[in-house]
Amino acid sequence: MSDTPVQTDRPAHPRADEIRDLLVGAIDLHCHSGPAAMPRILDHHDALMDCAEAKFRALLYKDHFYLGTAHAIMLEKLFPETGVKLYSGLALNNASGGFNPHAVDHAIKLGAKIIWMPTLSAANHIAMQASGQAKTFPKTAQKMLDPIPLTALDANGKVSDPVKQILDLIAEGDIILAGGHLSASELFLVFDEARSRGVRKMLVNHPTYIVGCSEDDIRGLVALGAYMEHSICMFVEGRSKKFSPEQLARLIEVAGVDRTVLSSDLGLVGSPRPVEGFREVVGTLLDLQVSKADIRAMIGGHAAKLLNLD
């Protein structure tokens, strides 16, 4: 498959003006800009400028290997005229020490808005790759050390003590707990424990990819108070496309608009830039006759609440 970025000079959507207006105030909670160990088609500054041009309200950078909060703070200071709020967070992969409460404590004190459970280092992710079910997942530009598989559970199948401490820190900081690439069965245990410890903001990343959520799983996690974050990259043209517009409509129906967040998960080689992905998915939602109020909620309104912007 070619590594050439997807061209975005396709004919304009017949409702391009409506799409432009709907993107004003949008928020991307899952932008994979660089610098990164994985090849990216834009960097953090590029992503900021794209969002500023489209009049997004906020942008949150995600990297699988490092805390991006310092970059966000500096870029927001350097380019205040954009009016875009910049954020980041920490993924609990091997590079951060895995389930490392000290790393989480530092991230929150620095201003992180989200902590992701393990992604590349999750035992579930590694198993999915070994089975071929995650073969399209991006690879690093250089060979990294082999991952040490991580699970949030102890030998007795209960949430481990370090994870409990991390959940307490997330609750105290009132930030987002994201499921990363843990399996659906792990997420139920972690999110139930999180709720009992006072975590108020929970997000399931791409529930139907790697995580392995069924419709019943989605309903169950929503019942625990979680939002379903669907990755726009999987519904727009490009090498990461996996699902049809009808499947997106169904996923929104299962979780409900009130518990559905759409984030780009873009920056990937062979896919559109994040803002272009937003344009395309908003056009799809309009074609599906989703109301403008519902679209605004899913592409920004819910994210604003999760970031404490409202």
N, C-alpha and C positions, 0 to 999 in steps of 0.2 A: 504494500500500500504506500502511496506517495506521501512524503513528508512536506509537500508544498501546502501552505495555508490555503484554505478554501477562499475563492474569490467572492467578494461581497458586492459585485457590480451587477447583480441580478436585477431585473425590472422592479421598480418600486411597487410595493403593495398598493392596491387600489384605495386603501384606507390609510395611506401613509400619514396624512395630517392627524388623524385620530390617534394613530400609534405614537407619533411624536408628542402629542399632548398627554397621553397616558404615561409616558416615561418620565415626565416631569415629577420629581419627588420620589422616583424609584430607588430601591436599595438592593445592592448585590451583597449577600452574606457569604459568598463562596467564589471568590475570584482567584484564579491560579496564574497570577502574573509573576514575573521574575525580578531579580535573579533567582535561579532555582537549579537544583541538581538535574531536574528534568528539562528538556528543551521547551521553551515557551515562546509564543509569537509576540509577546509584548512584556514590558517591564512595569513596575509599580507606577512609575511616573506616566507612562503611556496610558495605563488603565485609568488613572486619575483624570488625565486630560480628556479621554473619551467620555467619562462620566460627567465631567464639567460641561462639555459641549451639549450633552443630552439633558443636562440639568437634573442629574440624579441628586438625591439628598445625602446619600452615604455609600461607602464602599468598604468592604472588609476583605483583606487579603488573606489567603490561606497558603501555607507551605507545609509540606509533610515533614520537613526536617528542622525548621527553625521558627522561633517566635518573631513575628514581623511587626510587633507593636512599636519598637523604636523607629523603624522606617516610616511607619504611618504618622507618628508624632512629628518627625522632621519634615516630611513632605507636606503635611498640612500647614506647618509653620512657614515653609518656603513658598507655598502657593495659596495663600489665604483668599485670593481673589476668586478662586474656583467656587467657594461656598460649599464644597463637598467635604463632609466629615469622613475621616479615614480611621479605620480600625484594623486590628488583627487579633490573633490568639495563638494558642499552642496546641499542637498535635502530640499526643503522648506516645510517640514512637521511640525506637531504640536510641535515636540521636539525642533525645531529650532525657534519656534515662528511664523510659517507659513510665510506669506508674510512680512518678517521682513527686511527692508532695512539695519538696523544696522548689522544684522548677515551677510548679503550679502557683505556689505562694508568690514567687518572684514575678511571674507573668501577671497575676492579678494586681499586685502592688504597682506594677509599671503601667497598668491600664488595659490589659487584655480584656476583651469582651466575650471571649468564647474559649472553652477548652474542649478539644476533640478527643474522644477515646481513641485508642490506636487505629491507624489506618494501614499503612504498608506493613507494620509490624504485628498487626493483629493475627492471631492464629487462624482466624476465619479467613482473612484475606489471603494468607499464605496457602491455605487449603484450597481456596477457590482458584488461585493461580495454578496450583499443581494439578487440579482437575480439568483445567482448560476453560473454566467458567469465567475467568477474568483475563482472558488472553489479550483483549484489546486495551487493558489498562496501560497507561504510559510507562515507559521505561526510563531510567536515568541515563544521562549522556555517557557516564562512565560506570563501570562495574563497582558497586558498593559492597561493603562487607555483607555476608549473608545475614538475614534478619534472625533475631531471636524471637520466636513466637510468643505473643502476649495474650493472656486471657484475663478478664476482670474477676474471674472466680478462683477460689482456693481449691485445695485438694478435695474438699467436701462438697464442692459445687455451690458454695455460698460466695457472696461478694467479699473480696479479700479486704483485709484491714487497710492496706495502703490506698485502695480505691475508696473506702469509706472516708478516710482522712481527706482525700481529694474532693469528694462530694461535699464534705463539711466546708472546705475552703470555697468551693463554688457557691454554696448556699450563702455563706457569709458575704462574699463579694457580689452577690445577686447578678451573676453573669450566666451565660448560656452554657449548658451541658449538651454537647453534641455526641451522637452515638458512634461517629467514625465508621469503621468497618467491622465492628463487632457483629456477631450473628444475631438474628432476631431473638433467639432464646436467651442469649446473654443480655440483650437490651431490656427484656422484661424484668429481669432480676435487678439490673443496675438502675433502671428508671424507677422501679418500685422502691428500692433503697433510697434513691435520691429524693424522691418525693417525701419519704418519711423523715428525711434529714433537712427538709426545708428548701430544697432546690425548686425554684419556681419557673425556670425557663429550660425546656428540654426540646431537643431537635433531633429527628432521625434523618440522617443523610442518605439520599438516594435509596429509599427502602426496598425498591425492587431490583437493585443491582448490587451484587456481592453480599449485602445484608440478608437478602432472601426472605423478605416479608411477604406473606400471603395477604389476601384481603382481610381475613380474620385477624391476622397479626396487626395490620394497620389499625383496624378498629380497636383492638385491645390496647395498643400503645397510645392512641388518641384518648381512650378512656382513662389512662394514667396521667393525661395532661400534656402529652407531647404534640409537637407540630411535625408534619411530614414535609421535609424539604426535598423537592424534586429538582433534579439537575437539568437545566435547560439544554445542556449539550446533548442530552440523550433524545431530544425531541426536535432538534433542528438539523438542517443539512450539514454533513461533515462526517468525519471518520468515527465519531462517537455516537452517532444516531443509532438508537436501538428500538424506539417505540413510535407508534403512530399517533396522530392527533386524537383518534378515538380512544386509544389507551390512556392518554393524558386526561381526557374528559372523564373516563371511568375512575382513574385514581383520585381526581378531585371530588368526584361523587362519593367515593368510599370514605375518604377522610373528612369531607366537608370543606367548603371554602374557608370556614373559620379556623381550620387547622392545617391549611395548605400554604406552604411558602415555596415560591419559585426563585431559585438562585442560579447563576450561570454555570458554575463549575467549569468555566472556560478560561482560555489562555493556552489551550492545547494545540499542538501542531496538527494541521489538517482540519481545523474547525474554525468557525467565525470568531472574531473578537467578542469579548463579553457583552458589550452594549449592542452589537449587531445581533447576537443571540437573543437578547431581550426583545429587540424589534421584531424578530421573526416569530418568537413564541407569542408575543402580544397579538400579532396578526393572526396567528393560528387560533388564539382564544376568541378573537372577534369573529372569525369564520365559524367557530363553534357556537356562536351566539351567547357567549358568556357576557354578563353585564359589565359595564365599565366600572361600577363600584366594586364588583367582585375581583376584577382584574387588578385594580389599584390595591386592594387588600392583599392579594397574593404576591404582588411584585414590590410591595413597599410598606403597606400599612402594618402588617404583622411584624415585619422585620424592625420597624420603628419601635414597636412595643418591646421587642426582645432586646433592643439596644438602649432602652430607657430614653428614647428621644421624645416621646410624647408624655 
